[in-house]
Structures are given as C-alpha cells and as structure tokens.
C-alpha cells in the first residue's frame, strides 16, 4: 500500500474474539487482543509468511503500535 490506512476492519468469529483476549500477540512486548494483532500486522506483518506473519516484526514497529 505504501501508506498507513486511516481505518481497518477486522472480521473474526465470536470464538476467536473470546480466545484472543488472553493471548499475547508475538513481537508486541505483551500486548493482547484483536486490535493489537490487527495493528501490528498492518504495520509490520509479512503476509507471505502465512501463520508466521508477525515473525519479522521489529521493535520500532511495536513502538508505532502504541500510537494507535
């Protein structure tokens, strides 16, 4: 995309929404929840990695999550 979107929409099942509340999102210094996962994925995720989409997220990306 090249730019940070003003808004993103996330669609998950009720089960995912409930379960993710207690799961730490990888490479986020302990953040939890759908919002944290969506933001870190938008800012630094690598969709080519499949289930490891957040594996390459860098510290500066995590710091940018704090602004959202």
C-alpha positions in Angstrom: 0.0 0.0 0.0 2.7 2.5 0.9 0.6 4.4 3.3 -1.0 3.7 6.7 -4.7 3.4 6.3 -7.0 5.7 8.3 -9.2 2.8 9.2 -9.1 -1.0 9.1 -11.9 -3.5 9.6 -11.4 -6.9 11.2 -13.9 -9.7 11.0 -13.5 -12.7 13.4 -15.8 -15.3 14.8 -17.1 -15.0 18.4 -14.8 -17.8 19.4 -11.7 -16.1 18.1 -12.7 -12.8 19.7 -13.2 -14.5 23.1 -10.0 -16.6 22.9 -7.6 -13.9 21.7 -8.3 -11.7 24.7 -5.9 -13.8 26.7 -3.2 -14.4 24.1 -0.1 -12.3 23.8 0.5 -11.1 20.2 4.0 -12.1 19.1 6.7 -9.4 19.0 4.5 -6.8 20.8 6.1 -6.7 24.2 3.0 -8.4 25.8 0.1 -6.7 24.0 -3.1 -8.8 23.8 -6.3 -8.8 21.7 -7.6 -8.4 18.2 -6.8 -4.7 18.0 -3.1 -5.2 18.8 -2.8 -8.1 16.3 -4.5 -6.1 13.5 -2.4 -3.0 14.1 0.9 -4.9 14.3 0.0 -6.9 11.3 -0.9 -3.8 9.3 2.3 -2.0 10.3 4.9 -4.8 10.1 3.4 -8.1 9.1 4.6 -10.2 6.2 1.6 -11.9 4.6 4.0 -14.3 2.7 4.8 -15.9 6.0 1.4 -17.4 6.5 0.9 -18.4 10.1 4.2 -16.7 10.9 3.0 -13.3 9.6 4.4 -11.5 12.7 7.7 -13.3 12.9 9.7 -10.5 11.4 8.1 -7.6 13.3 10.8 -5.2 14.6 10.9 -3.2 17.8 10.3 0.1 16.1 7.1 -1.4 14.6 5.9 -2.3 18.1 6.6 1.2 19.3 4.4 2.6 16.5 1.6 0.3 17.7 1.5 2.4 20.9 0.3 5.5 18.8 -2.9 3.7 17.8 
